[in-house]
Amino acid sequence: MRLLLVEDDNHVAAALSAILSKHGFEVTHARSGEEALQALLPDTGAPFGVVLLDLGLPDQDGFEVCGKIRKRTATPVIMVTARADVRSRIHGLNLGADDYVVKPYDTMELLARIHAVSRRTAAHDPGHGTEESPADSHPPLRLGPVTIELPTRQVSVNGTTVSLTRKEFDLLALLAQRPGVVFRREQIISEVWRTSWEGTGRTLEVHIASLRSKLRMPALIETVRGVGYRLVAPAG
């Protein structure tokens, strides 16, 4: 897999590139936001499987770069940064990032997240397989003012489309297919992230917070303390 590493610190980039190369990745290093955007142009070779994006870049903020990347390509973006506050995580996810890893991180954690994002992207690639999926004929899920179109992965509230990331949609769709049923955190992580790695739990919390914010319905997804989450179908 080709991987674009956007990191202005050459020492960090060299060390991480060496590790990634040992695990079979073909790494291209971009030292600035502009270099990253140029590397993602269609005529620069085979497409990248994942972008690892540092937020502290010399020419422009990483959040701005993420927004520009998302406008021109669906390539998965994993933000890698020292900014650990929840607000920054939610902002990154709202801009279209697929995951958010806080420095310092464990290398195996980062590799697990890269592989998880790649698997999910491949599973939702329109060109991946030609047989009709059972979901193609699935009727819309209607939960009060919320409508979820599984085949087209569209969500609307009172008729207004709400833009969700891949993970946000997968998470909402999972809970919405069984309203009122409590999903354990481990089960959600397994089905949405396709991993059993415990550290993904923090990412789950951020995605839940982002969904509540985007849908403007904080009571839609209820936290069941010590267990997990459930979707509470609104009336009307």
N, C-alpha and C positions, 0 to 999 in steps of 0.2 A: 504494500500500500504506500502511495505517495503521501507524505505528511508535510504541511507547511508550518514551520516553527517561526513565530513572530516574537523576537526577543532581542532587545538592544544590548544586553550584556553578553559579550562574546565568550566569556569564560563559562557562564551558565549555559549558553547555547551549545558550546563545544562539548561540555560534559553530558548534557541531555541528548545531543545528537548521537554521541557514541553509544549511549544506552539504547536509544531507539533503534539504531542501526543493527545492534546485536539481536534485537527482537524482530528483525525482518522489515523495518520501515525504511523507505527511501526518503531521506529528510532534505528539504530545501529550507535554508535559513534566510529570513528577511529581518533586517535590523531596524526597520521603521514601518510606519503604517503605509506609506507610499510604495515602498518595496513590496509589501504584502499584496497590495491591490494590483500592482503590476504583474506579480507572479500568478495571480488568479485570472488574468486575461485568457480568453478561450484559445488563443494561438500560441500558448506557452508550453504545450505538450499535453500529456495525459492528465486528466483531472485529479485533484487532490482528494484523498479520502477523508481527511480531517485537518482542521486548522487549530493549532495551539496558539492562543493569542494572549500575550502579556499586555496588561493595561497601561503600564508606565513606559510609553514610547516617547522618543525625543521630538517627533514632528507633530503628532496629534494624539489626542486621548484615545485609549483603546476602545472605549465605548463608542466613540465616533467611527472608528475603523470597523467595529462589529456591525454597526448600522449600514455602512457602505457595502460590506461584504454580503450582508443578507439581501440587499437590493439587487445584487448582480448574480448571486449563486446560492444554491441550496446546500452547499458543502457544510457539513457539521462544524460548529465552532465550539471549542472548549476554552473558556477564559481561565488563565492561570495568573493569579495575582496575590498580593499580600493584603488586599482589601477584604477583610473578613466580615464586615458589617452586613446585616441582612438587607438593608436598603440597597447597597451596591449589588448584591446577588440578584435581587428582584429586578433592578434596573437592567442588569446584563441579560437576564432571561427575557425581559420584555422587549429588548432590542433584537432578540432572535438567537441568543446563545443557546446551545444544547446542553451545556453543563458548565460548572463553575468550580474550579479547584483552588484552594487557598494554600499559599506558600507559608511555611515549608510543608512539603507533601512527601509522602512515601512513594517511591518510584513504582512499586507494584500497584499502588492505588491509581496512579495516573494511567498506567498501562491498562488496568481493568476498565477504567472509564473510557479510554479510547476505543477499546474493543466493544464495549457495551453500546456506545454511540454508533459505531460502525455497523453493528448487527441490526440495530433499530432502523438505521437509514436504509440498509439493503432490503429489509423486510417491507418498507413502504415505498420502494422505488417502483414507479409505474412500469418500468421496463423489466422488472425482475419477475419473470414468469409470465405466461400468457393465459393460463386457465382462469376462468371466472371464479372469484372468491364468493363464498356464501354470503359475505357482507355486502356484495354488490346489489343484492336484492333485499337488503334489510331495510325495513321501514324506519322513518325518523324516530328518534327517542324524544318524547315530549314530556317535559317536567315543568309544569306551570308555564312561565314565560320563556323557559329555556328549550331550544330545539337543537338536537344533535344529529347531524347527517353523517352516518358512519362511512358510506362509500366515498363521499367527497371530502370528509374530514372537516366539515363546516359546522360552526356553532353560532347560534344567534340568540339574543335576548330581546323579547318583544319585537322581533322582526329585524333587529339591528345586528349585523354580523360582528362577531368578536374574534379578533386575530389571536390565535394561540400557537405556541411552539409545538413541535412534534410531541415532546414529553408531556406537556400540559394537556394536549388533546387525549393522548393515550391514558393519562391518569383520570381525566374526567369521564371518558368513555367507559373505563373499567368500573368506576363507582356507579355510573348512571345506569348500567345494565342490570344492576341489582339494588335499587333504591331501598334504604333502610337497613341493608345488610352491612354489618361491621367487617371491614377488611383489615386484617392484621398488617402491621407495617411490613413485616417480612414477606407477606404475600404480595403486597403492592410492589415492593422493590423487585421481587422475583419476576413478576409479570410485566412491569413497565420498563425496568432497567435490565432485565435478564441477567441478574447477578444476585449473589447472596452476600456480597460484601457489606459488612455492617456500616461502614462509613457513609454509604449512600443515604442513610437515614436523614442526615442534615440536608442533603439536596432535596429529599422528599418534602421536608418541612418548608423549604423555600418555594417549591413548586405549588404546594397547597396555598401558601400565602399569596402567591402570584395569581392563582386561579380566583381566589376570593376577591382580589382587587380588580382583576380584569372584568369579571362577571358582575361586579358591584353587588354581590349577594353573599356577604360574609357568613350568613347562617346556612348557606346551601350545603357546605361540607362541614360536618360536625367532627370535632376531635373527641375520640373516646379514650380518655386518659389511661395510659398504661397498656393500651391495646392497639389502636389504630384510628381509622377514619371511616365515616359512612356518609352517604349522600342523603340529605333530608329533602324529599320532594316537596316543593312549595305548593300551596293551594292555589287553584285558579290558573 
